[in-house]
Amino acid sequence: MKKSTRILAVLFLAALFTTSALAAEGGNSRKGKYLYKKNCKTCHVAGAEGGELTPLSKTQAQWDRFFKKNAADCLEHVKGKLTGQDMTDINQFLFDHAADSDQPETCG
């Protein structure tokens, strides 16, 4: 990735995630589930390139940390398909159905 593109992605994500106490705030969980299944699940199942990841793979705090640290890399993999708001929606879905949530889910 070009240096200028990486810098813009980092600045965009920093602005996106510093506006709320929890990175998952402001997302649409229902839309996030749809987007996860459409764009993420193919690489994040057992034996796939990205390794298995489901909402149950992490706690709510771990999902927030994951998106703060890895969102730029995730966006690079789905370049042109997802916006920052889409990533917030996916984070919201994973956060809402994390292992320690009220409604844990596997995303089957």
C-alpha positions in Angstrom: 0.0 0.0 0.0 1.3 3.5 -0.8 2.5 5.5 2.1 0.0 8.3 1.5 -2.9 5.8 1.3 -1.9 4.2 4.6 -1.6 7.6 6.3 -5.0 8.6 5.0 -6.5 5.3 6.2 -4.9 5.7 9.7 -6.1 9.3 10.0 -9.6 8.3 8.9 -9.8 5.4 11.3 -8.4 7.6 14.1 -11.1 10.1 13.6 -13.7 7.5 13.3 -12.8 5.7 16.5 -11.9 8.7 18.7 -15.4 10.1 18.5 -16.8 7.5 20.9 -15.9 5.8 24.1 -16.4 2.4 22.6 -15.5 1.8 19.0 -18.8 -0.1 18.5 -21.0 2.8 19.4 -22.9 4.3 16.4 -23.0 1.1 14.4 -26.0 -0.8 13.1 -25.7 -4.4 14.3 -28.2 -5.8 11.7 -26.4 -4.2 8.8 -23.0 -5.3 10.3 -24.1 -8.9 10.3 -25.1 -8.7 6.7 -21.8 -7.0 5.8 -19.8 -9.5 7.8 -21.4 -12.5 6.1 -21.0 -10.9 2.6 -17.5 -9.5 2.9 -15.6 -11.1 5.8 -16.8 -14.6 6.4 -15.2 -16.1 3.2 -11.8 -15.4 4.6 -12.7 -15.9 8.3 -13.9 -19.5 8.5 -11.9 -22.5 9.8 -9.1 -23.3 7.4 -9.4 -20.1 5.4 -6.6 -17.5 4.8 -7.8 -15.1 7.6 -8.5 -17.9 10.2 -11.8 -18.5 11.9 -13.4 -15.5 13.5 -16.9 -15.3 14.7 -18.5 -13.0 17.3 -17.8 -15.6 19.9 -14.1 -15.5 19.1 -13.5 -12.5 21.3 -15.0 -10.5 24.2 -16.6 -7.1 23.7 -13.4 -5.3 24.8 -11.3 -7.6 22.6 -13.4 -6.7 19.5 -13.0 -3.0 20.2 -9.3 -3.4 20.5 -9.2 -5.6 17.4 -10.9 -2.9 15.3 -8.8 -0.1 16.7 -5.6 -2.0 15.8 -6.6 -3.9 12.7 -9.4 -1.9 10.9 -6.9 -0.4 8.4 -5.7 -3.9 7.4 -9.3 -5.1 7.1 -10.3 -2.2 4.9 -7.3 -2.9 2.7 -8.5 -6.5 2.1 -12.0 -5.3 1.0 -10.8 -2.1 -0.7 -13.6 -0.3 -2.5 -16.3 -2.6 -0.9 -16.6 -1.2 2.6 -16.6 2.3 4.1 -15.6 3.3 7.6 -19.2 3.3 8.6 -19.5 -0.3 7.2 -16.6 -1.3 9.5 -18.3 0.4 12.4 -21.5 -1.6 11.6 -19.4 -4.8 11.5 -17.7 -4.0 14.8 -21.2 -3.3 16.3 -22.4 -6.7 15.2 -19.4 -8.5 16.5 -19.4 -6.5 19.8 -23.2 -7.1 20.3 -22.8 -10.8 19.9 -19.3 -11.3 21.5 -18.6 -14.2 23.9 -19.4 -12.0 27.0 -22.5 -10.3 25.5 -26.2 -10.7 26.4 -26.7 -12.4 23.0 -23.6 -14.4 22.0 -23.8 -15.7 18.4 -21.6 -17.7 16.0 -22.8 -16.0 12.7 -23.9 -19.3 11.2 
